Amino acid sequence: MTDPLSATFAALADPTRRAILARLTEGEASVNELAAPFDISLPAVSRHLKVLETAGLISRSREAQIRPCKLEAEALKRAYTWIEHYRRFWDASFDRMADYLAELQAKEPKA
């Protein structure tokens, strides 16, 4: 079994799944509503939804014949936390580089 963070990033790697998640930020939607903008079959959309559900990015409930999908933000929060760590690393690296370049420029003779 894949760790949750890897499953999240694998699910987010596909543009169709990212578009589905973007739609779900507006609220719950049925499979048919989620499939409408795509030129793919309902079974293909269902497979995308299964990947998102397995990664914990969405949940599905049952209301009569409809299975509405809902965004689950906790998995995205884990991914954000992981990315944020590296953003701080790169910010610090760029700050050190800027300091170094300023130091080099200060040492250059004025023309």
C-alpha positions in Angstrom: 0.0 0.0 0.0 1.2 3.5 -0.9 1.7 6.1 1.8 -1.0 8.8 2.0 1.2 11.6 0.7 2.4 9.6 -2.3 -1.3 8.6 -3.1 -2.2 12.3 -2.9 0.5 13.4 -5.3 -0.2 10.5 -7.7 -3.9 11.5 -7.7 -3.0 15.2 -8.3 -0.7 14.2 -11.2 -3.7 13.9 -13.6 -5.3 17.1 -15.0 -8.7 15.5 -15.2 -8.6 14.7 -11.5 -7.4 18.2 -10.7 -10.3 19.6 -12.7 -12.7 17.4 -10.7 -11.3 18.7 -7.5 -11.6 22.2 -8.7 -15.2 21.6 -9.5 -15.8 20.2 -6.0 -14.5 23.4 -4.4 -17.9 24.8 -5.4 -19.8 22.1 -3.5 -20.9 18.5 -3.7 -21.7 17.0 -7.2 -22.9 13.8 -8.7 -20.9 11.7 -11.0 -22.9 12.9 -14.0 -22.3 16.5 -13.0 -18.6 15.9 -12.7 -18.4 14.0 -16.0 -20.3 16.7 -18.0 -17.3 18.9 -19.0 -15.1 15.9 -20.1 -15.2 14.1 -23.3 -14.7 10.7 -21.6 -17.0 7.9 -20.6 -18.7 7.6 -17.3 -16.7 4.5 -16.4 -13.5 6.6 -17.0 -14.8 9.3 -14.7 -15.6 6.7 -12.1 -12.1 5.4 -12.3 -10.8 8.9 -11.7 -13.1 9.3 -8.8 -11.9 6.0 -7.3 -8.3 7.2 -7.4 -9.3 10.5 -5.7 -11.3 8.6 -3.1 -8.5 6.1 -2.4 -6.2 9.1 -1.9 -8.6 10.6 0.6 -9.2 13.6 -1.6 -12.9 13.0 -1.9 -15.7 11.1 -0.2 -18.9 9.7 -1.7 -22.2 9.2 0.0 -25.4 7.6 -1.2 -28.7 9.6 -1.6 -31.2 7.3 -3.2 -29.8 6.6 -6.7 -27.3 9.4 -6.6 -23.8 9.2 -5.1 -22.7 12.8 -4.5 -19.0 13.4 -4.2 -17.5 15.9 -1.7 -14.0 17.4 -1.4 -12.0 16.2 1.6 -9.4 18.9 2.3 -7.3 17.0 4.9 -5.2 15.2 2.2 -4.6 18.5 0.5 -3.5 19.9 3.8 -0.9 17.2 4.2 0.5 17.9 0.8 0.5 21.6 1.5 2.4 21.0 4.7 5.0 18.9 2.9 5.4 21.5 0.1 5.6 24.4 2.6 8.7 22.8 4.3 10.5 23.0 0.9 9.2 26.5 0.1 10.9 27.7 3.3 14.1 25.9 2.3 14.1 27.6 -1.1 13.2 31.0 0.3 16.2 30.7 2.7 18.5 29.6 -0.1 17.4 32.5 -2.3 17.9 34.9 0.5 21.4 33.6 1.0 22.1 34.0 -2.7 20.8 37.5 -2.7 23.1 38.4 0.2 26.0 36.9 -1.6 25.3 38.8 -4.8 25.0 42.0 -2.8 28.3 41.3 -1.2 29.9 40.7 -4.6 28.5 43.9 -6.0 29.7 45.8 -3.0 33.3 44.6 -3.6 33.3 45.5 -7.4 35.2 48.6 -8.2 33.0 51.5 -9.2 33.5 52.6 -12.9 
